């Protein structure tokens, strides 16, 4: 495989399943996987509270000049699992 196409902090376009194309920022380049056919990235949108793990072939470079898009703050990009409260009895 060649090197990564996108740099950390770079603005990219991605189309989430069932949604319109949106602007994201590359948060992390993921380690190379054995026999992988494509590179993977963690990307973050300012409109979402979570990061996405995507393949390089699903990204496009953005026309937005570098430095225009504010990188997501890693301190606020926390993924939380919220479980429903149990309201019955067991047995």
C-alpha positions in Angstrom: 0.0 0.0 0.0 1.0 3.6 -0.6 0.9 6.3 2.1 -2.2 8.0 3.4 -4.0 10.2 1.0 -5.5 12.5 3.8 -3.7 14.2 6.7 -5.0 14.6 10.2 -6.9 17.9 10.4 -7.8 17.8 6.7 -11.4 18.6 5.7 -13.0 15.8 3.7 -16.4 15.0 2.3 -18.2 11.8 3.2 -21.7 10.6 2.6 -23.1 8.7 5.6 -25.6 5.9 4.6 -29.0 7.3 4.0 -27.8 10.9 4.3 -26.5 13.8 2.2 -22.8 14.4 1.6 -21.3 16.2 4.7 -18.1 17.9 5.7 -15.8 16.0 8.2 -12.3 16.4 9.5 -9.8 13.6 9.7 -9.1 13.0 13.4 -6.8 9.9 13.1 -5.1 7.7 10.5 -5.8 4.1 11.5 -3.0 1.5 11.7 -2.5 -0.6 8.5 -4.3 -3.9 8.7 -2.9 -7.1 7.4 -3.9 -7.7 3.7 -6.2 -4.6 3.8 -7.2 -3.3 0.4 -7.6 0.3 1.6 -6.5 2.7 4.3 -8.9 3.6 7.2 -9.5 6.9 9.0 -11.4 8.2 12.0 -13.4 11.2 10.9 -15.5 13.7 12.9 -18.3 16.1 12.0 -19.1 19.2 14.0 -22.8 18.1 13.8 -22.2 14.7 15.4 -21.0 13.7 18.9 -19.2 10.6 17.7 -16.3 9.6 15.3 -16.8 7.5 12.3 -14.3 4.8 11.1 -14.3 4.9 7.3 -12.3 3.6 4.3 -10.2 6.0 2.2 -12.2 5.1 -1.0 -15.3 6.5 0.7 -13.8 10.0 1.2 -13.3 12.9 -1.1 -11.1 16.0 -0.6 -13.0 19.1 0.3 -12.8 22.4 -1.5 -12.6 24.2 1.8 -9.1 25.7 2.3 -7.0 24.2 5.1 -7.4 25.9 8.4 -10.9 27.0 7.6 -12.6 24.1 9.3 -12.1 23.8 13.1 -10.8 20.4 14.1 -13.1 18.7 16.6 -12.0 18.9 20.2 -10.9 15.4 21.3 -12.0 16.2 24.8 -15.6 16.6 23.7 -15.7 13.7 21.1 -16.6 11.0 23.6 -18.8 8.1 22.5 -21.3 7.1 25.2 -23.4 4.0 25.4 -26.7 4.7 27.0 -28.6 1.7 28.2 -32.4 1.7 28.8 -33.4 1.5 32.5 -34.9 -1.8 33.5 -38.5 -1.3 34.7 -39.7 -4.8 35.5 -38.8 -7.7 37.6 -36.8 -10.8 36.8 -38.3 -14.2 37.5 
